[in-house]
């Protein structure tokens, strides 16, 4: 299947508005929050091999007046993720310790499992890390109207335990999210333009990729809180600090583009 012939999977409008109420996970006529976020954005740490948190990417609007016709979501790849630390709950200010690794603070990488649904988009594929583990997905072949509808893309995030030797009181995972409204080349996806009609980026800023959002008010988050009874802080940590893990520029450049059968289809070459 060619992704772009016959108006393309992203571009064709396969669900007329008259049928959309039956096929979208939506909340119609309610005031939508302005930002794309996770419906469940925090969880206690857990060492359970089978534990997971059910959540969803919550898409409350399109790109200006254009509907969302595709989505990309992925968690940080812990092999090369950027690590921040802060004693402030809002990470203002924060530090980026040289040589810090995500696995200095979490025992195991987080993965996702998709909850089977074609309510918003009929086509979904996993995004895998270099070892083949699912850390995200892209979705297409559908439409979320630009205004007064909310689309939700359901999944679970596997449980994560915090390293006993870490001083982290919590770990914030910052996913990378793109809501695609028009299929363009790189020239049409200015990530720093908050009013770009082609795509909305909900990513970390200042990472060094073409997919960086304008500021820290944009990215979503998924917080893991330390169980201070079962996993107390080391005595040397004092009150500890918060940790934030974000995708690197290399991961953004690898995982944000959508390819099918080896052919990149968004952004168009």
Secondary structure, 3 states (H helix, E strand, C coil): CCCCCCCCCCCCCCCCHHHHHHHCCCCCCCCCCCCCEECCCEEECCCCCCCEEEEEEEECCCECCECEEEEEEECCCCCCCEEEEECCCCCCCCECCCCCCHHHCECCCCCEEECCCCCCEEEEEEEECCCCCEEEEEEEEEEECCCCCCEEEEEEEECCCECCCCCEEEEEEECEEEEECCCCEHHHCCCCCCCCCCEEEECCCCCCCCCCCCCCCCCCCEEEECCCCCCCCCHHHCCCEEEEEECCHHHHHHHCCEEECCEEEECEC
